Amino acid sequence: MIQLYQFPWSPFCIAIRRIIEFGRVPHRIVNIPNGDRTLIWKVTRQRYYQVPVLKDGRNVIFETDDSSQVIAKYLDDKFALGLFSEEIRGLQFILWSWIEDRVETPGFKLNDIHYEEFVPKSDRLGFIRHKERKFGRGCLELWREQQLALLREFTAALLPFDQMLLAHPFLLGERPRFVDFDLYGMIGNFLYSGHYEFPVEHPRLAEWWQRMHRIQRDVPK
Ligand SMILES: N[C@@H](CCC(=O)N[C@@H](CS)C(=O)NCC(=O)O)C(=O)O
């Protein structure tokens, strides 16, 4: 059975989890502590320490760079999910680059400022240290002060996606593609703390969110 190593609020893990559920793929979730990557390090045979990581029998799958999408492509290929068709290849690349930057950056900061509510006490030192080493000392306090501006930034970054839904139910047409799941993951991370509502400025995207939340592919005949 496929195993997904993750932590539950990670935007990239939420995206992969939803793809797995969409594909009705039997799986097991393995939650790992944010601050202790020992298990990931072991499973990947000392090659990777981030999440998500997928284990499928003897295959261990993880990203090779920020834009590789190796895990999603593996699932797409193995379960014929139709998420990466040739006619949308370049377009999806441009879109996920935006999604994983312009949407993800304000989104994860807005969620992270509530970390005490979802990171267990034993893991908080590692969490703060990791954030401060990456984004500078006092970054979490700074993001708290910037909360309103970050909310505006997050909402503005979603506008083109709301517009993409003017003529069809998913971002690139009649069926969900990888970018739908990617955006779903980033928004899922933003909503994770429970402190934010879906931005009211984007009603079409709010409806899409509900669709993406429960969609499962048709059972192959
Ligand atoms: N491009 C990678 C990014 C993965 C990533 O940034 N994972 C974060 C969690 S959201 C992580 O493990 N960060 C911990 C670290 O870098 O030490 C992907 O799409 O999977």
The ligand as an SDF file (V2000), in Angstrom:
LIG
                    3D

 20 19  0  0  0  0  0  0  0  0999 V2000
    9.0880   21.6620   -3.9060 N   0  0  0  0  0  0  0  0  0  0  0  0
    8.8560   20.7700   -2.8010 C   0  0  0  0  0  0  0  0  0  0  0  0
    8.8140   21.5820   -1.5380 C   0  0  0  0  0  0  0  0  0  0  0  0
    8.6500   20.7530   -0.3200 C   0  0  0  0  0  0  0  0  0  0  0  0
    8.7360   21.5990    0.9300 C   0  0  0  0  0  0  0  0  0  0  0  0
    9.0720   22.7860    0.9050 O   0  0  0  0  0  0  0  0  0  0  0  0
    8.4150   20.9680    2.0660 N   0  0  0  0  0  0  0  0  0  0  0  0
    8.4740   21.6530    3.3340 C   0  0  0  0  0  0  0  0  0  0  0  0
    7.1770   21.4530    4.0810 C   0  0  0  0  0  0  0  0  0  0  0  0
    5.8620   22.4200    3.4240 S   0  0  0  0  0  0  0  0  0  0  0  0
    9.5480   21.0430    4.1750 C   0  0  0  0  0  0  0  0  0  0  0  0
    9.6560   19.8250    4.2980 O   0  0  0  0  0  0  0  0  0  0  0  0
   10.3580   21.9100    4.7810 N   0  0  0  0  0  0  0  0  0  0  0  0
   11.3410   21.5140    5.7420 C   0  0  0  0  0  0  0  0  0  0  0  0
   12.7500   21.7740    5.3730 C   0  0  0  0  0  0  0  0  0  0  0  0
   13.0040   22.3320    4.2970 O   0  0  0  0  0  0  0  0  0  0  0  0
   13.5930   21.4240    6.1760 O   0  0  0  0  0  0  0  0  0  0  0  0
    7.5550   20.0600   -3.0590 C   0  0  0  0  0  0  0  0  0  0  0  0
    6.7830   20.5300   -3.9200 O   0  0  0  0  0  0  0  0  0  0  0  0
    7.3040   19.0210   -2.4700 O   0  0  0  0  0  0  0  0  0  0  0  0
  1  2  1  0
  2  3  1  0
  2 18  1  0
  3  4  1  0
  4  5  1  0
  5  6  2  0
  5  7  1  0
  7  8  1  0
  8  9  1  0
  8 11  1  0
  9 10  1  0
 11 12  2  0
 11 13  1  0
 13 14  1  0
 14 15  1  0
 15 16  2  0
 15 17  1  0
 18 19  2  0
 18 20  1  0
M  END
$$$$
